Amino acid sequence: MKRYINIIYIIAALVSLAPVSAQQIMDGQAEVKNLGIVRDGSRITVNMDVDVTALEVGADEVVILTPALVKGEQELELPAIEIMGRRSDIYHKRNDSFTITENPYYAERTAKRSERKQGEQIIPYTASTTLQQWMRDAKVIIKQGSCSCDNTPLALGDNTLKDRLLPPVHQPQYVLSLVTPDPEPVKIREESLTAYINFIVNRYEIIENFKNNASELASVIASIKKVEDDDDLTISTITIEGWASPEAKESHNKTLSDNRANSLGDYVAKKTGLNRDMIKATGRGEDWVGLRKLVVESTTLEKKSEALAIIDDTTLTLDEKDAKLKAMVPPTIYRYMLEEMYPSLRRNDYRIEYSVRNFDIAEARELIKTNPKKLSLGEMYKVAGSYPKGSAEYKEAMTIAAHNYPTVVAAAVDMAAMQIEQGNYDAALATLAKSDKSDARIIATQGYVYLMKSDYDNAGKALTRAAEMGHADAKHNLDEMTKYLKSIE
């Protein structure tokens, strides 16, 4: 009786799901045809046809072909194919015995038993198993052995291949694009402040020694002088906006706020020597937005919801709103608003706009530590670039740039890039959220952060949106992510 000892024939290296062409096994006496791998979620199925037309099997012999997945020390044998000689087949059928591969020598599984017949004979084979990660780059082999009718199997040999069950996992090459800041040829800055000047009822003349006017007016002049006396700064415009509380007629309050704003403008021009034409003053009338905010924040005002309903009623004129507030019961509600809320609504907001001269790198290095507001973003980038990239000085300059220009896309993206490098992904997202969230460069960087967090759902949404807006690197990263996810399915 012929016996096959210690022989393994390699079936295939499946680098794709397409069927593999026929391969000879058993010294050319048999062929494996139409080998293919079907992957369905977490299941993997091996299909093949084994052509044993030329195979010689002794009458008392059983040839055993065992497909297996092998990677190093890990191995999974699939159900075997048992090709029986005529007497061996009769013996097993009469005794209703286990198949050879169901005896304790083999793993417990059902083999595919087939009697070797004369002429052409092709045995179809299908076996499924749960896909485990190690199997992805396992080899698909077929072990060959034989035994006689006493069911004593021979030891099987053991060889390995370099071929893979599935294609390798795609290694994505993601790109994080940095942004060059737009030049700022003229550096325009501003200081926004508020002055609470007291006026006699229904009057607009400024009286310096009236109530706390002396300190308020001194503060206004000092803030302007601070800018005016700085040789690096040149005042271009001072804008004053006057506001009134709602307790009189709307038209009266508009005129009153306008007059009081212009009075302050005249006072500033006189005290500072600035040309009056540089000072733009206008009255804004009654400050209902400010009143609403005070009502919302109050913890002592009675009937807040009723007062808010009146303030928010778009069908009422401002005078009608004031009348309804005045008519609220008890009258202490309106009295409280009049005494505790209305005074802070009577104010002058003023804004000092000025330009800043440009600085050389030596000056900028000092100013970035002492007065960074004087520097443009481009000047801060030059300071950062004057240090080795990644150095403490470089990182400090870039951090100051992001802090002073949180809404500028270039500063936000570059700051986020440093945070990404440190693995601080949530901080990077917080930095980006301060900038223009509708800008494709911000959205693309958010997508990159989500990739680093392995949050592929949010990454896909952000990258798709940025790609649709024409961001090339977002399109590249989206393609890379798609390839990776498909490769690990």
Secondary structure, DSSP 8 states (H G I E B T S, - for coil): -----SEEEEEE--SSSS-B--EEEGGGTEEEEEEEEEEETTEEEEEEEEE-TT----TT-EEEEEEEEEETTEEEE---EEEE-HHHHHHHHHTT---GGGSTTS-S---EEEE--SS--EEEEEEEEE--GGGGG-EEEEEEEEE-TT-----------S--SS------------------SSEEEEEEEEE-----TT-----TTSTTHHHHHHHHHHHHHHHHT-TTEEEEEEEEEEEE-SSS-HHHHHHHHHHHHHHHHHHHHHHH---GGGEEEEEEEE-HHHHHHHHHH-SS-TTHHHHHHHHH-TTS-HHHHHHHHHT-SSTHHHHHIIIIIHHHHSEEEEEEEEEE----HHHHHHHHHH-GGGS-HHHHHHHHHTS-TTSHHHHHHHHHHHHH-TT-HHHHHHHHHHHHHTT-HHHHHHHHHTS-TTSHHHHHHHHHHHHHTT-HHHHHHHHHHHHHTT-HHHHHHHHHHHHHHHHT-
